[in-house]
Amino acid sequence: MKGIYTLILQMSETATIVTGRLGSICYQSGYYAYTGSARAKSGFSRIRRHIDVAKGINKTRHWHIDYLLPRTAIQAIIATSTERDLECQISNCIGREATPIIGFGCTDCGCLSHLYYHTDQERIIEEALNAYRRYAENVHQWEFRLEGEEIVAVYPTPTKTSATTPSRWDREWMELSR
């Protein structure tokens, strides 16, 4: 499946991180919303890669988000399955109520940023959900928690296509969260 996604990340303490060609950036403790596209051939497997980078399984640093993920905790993922190019619209909508990290994640477009900071987790999640509700036909949200060293998905009860079979979307997310 393909679409657009937003990672909600928690930075527990302020840190200066060398972020690729952006150089050293001081990230304040708080919450960040990063919006990306999963519209390439690999689709939502991009999110699996982000989870692996956050867990320390994948050490490759290719995108700006790769430098930030190991220092944060994934709190939630919000996504829409779509062929439409909604990445910039959703990101900019989230940015109306949050502070941009200038130049982050937007080297291939004219946006100010695709990463936004807020001190309030509930508020940044609500802003992200509102952006998806405004632009997307479908909205999916998954929350995450840390159990020891493992990131565990806490998704809602799967949407059933029959009494016992999860939908294709739910099966895909269950696989990504392993």
C-alpha positions, 0 to 999 in steps of 0.5 A, spaced: 500 500 500 502 507 498 500 513 501 502 519 506 504 518 513 506 522 519 510 520 525 509 523 532 516 523 536 518 524 543 524 527 544 525 526 552 531 531 553 534 537 549 539 535 544 544 538 538 544 533 533 548 533 526 542 532 521 546 531 514 547 537 510 542 541 515 548 541 520 547 541 527 540 543 530 538 544 537 532 539 538 528 542 544 525 536 549 517 535 546 514 532 541 515 532 533 510 531 527 514 528 521 510 528 515 513 523 509 511 520 503 510 512 502 508 513 495 514 510 491 514 503 489 516 500 496 509 504 499 508 503 507 515 499 508 518 506 508 515 506 515 518 499 517 525 502 515 523 508 520 521 503 526 528 499 524 532 506 525 528 508 531 530 501 534 537 501 532 536 495 527 538 500 521 544 504 522 543 507 515 543 515 515 540 517 508 534 522 510 534 528 515 529 523 519 534 518 520 538 522 524 533 524 529 529 517 530 535 514 534 534 520 539 526 519 539 521 515 541 515 514 536 509 515 540 504 515 534 503 514 526 497 517 522 497 515 515 492 515 509 492 510 503 492 514 497 495 515 490 494 523 491 500 527 493 498 530 500 505 530 503 506 538 503 498 540 504 498 535 510 505 537 513 503 545 512 497 544 515 500 541 521 505 547 521 499 552 522 500 550 530 507 548 531 514 551 530 517 548 524 524 546 523 527 550 517 529 545 511 527 539 515 525 533 510 523 538 504 529 538 500 524 536 494 519 541 495 518 548 496 515 547 503 518 551 509 519 544 513 516 537 514 518 537 521 514 541 526 515 541 534 510 542 539 510 542 547 504 538 548 503 531 545 495 531 545 495 538 541 500 535 536 497 529 535 490 533 534 493 537 529 495 532 525 489 528 525 485 535 523 490 535 517 488 528 515 481 529 516 481 535 512 485 532 506 485 525 506 479 520 504 481 515 510 485 516 516 488 511 520 492 512 527 496 507 531 500 509 538 506 506 540 509 504 547 516 502 549 516 495 552 524 494 555 528 496 549 522 494 544 517 498 540 510 495 541 504 497 536 498 499 540 493 499 534 485 499 535 481 493 534 482 491 527 477 493 522 474 486 521 472 484 513 469 478 516 468 475 523 475 473 524 479 476 518 482 483 519 482 488 513 488 488 508 490 495 512 490 492 519 494 486 516 499 491 513 500 495 519 500 489 524 506 486 519 510 493 520 509 493 527 513 487 528 
